[in-house]
Amino acid sequence: MPLLESGEMYLETILLLSEQKTRVRAIDISEYMGYSKPSVSRALGILKNDGYITVDADGSVKLTDSGLNVAKTIYERHTVLSEFFMKIGVDRDTAIKDGCKMEHIISKITIEKIKEHMKSFT
């Protein structure tokens, strides 16, 4: 089953939190995303069933290899798009918000072309 945008957002959040904390729990994800704990629990159950995450007995949420690959791809797209928008004059807040929206729908071809074009800015 294809991963929905919301699932990608959860994986990206888990990646970011795991870089800041030694242990990521559902409550951390809930607080970071501003979602209710039941909503987060439901989403984590789906991600676990689909093989994107594991949840240890102590409640620690970890990305599987496939979850990590998706999270890194989404985060890279977000970063590239945000940086590109700022380079062309979009203010930082708008660039980050737009990058977050577009990261889920942009094609591999287009993101690769943007990455190539970004080299001309340096």
Summary of the structure (lengths in Angstrom):
residues: 122
radius of gyration: 15.5
end to end distance: 39.9
largest distance: 48.9
contacts: 341
relative contact order: 0.13
helix: 70%
strand: 5%
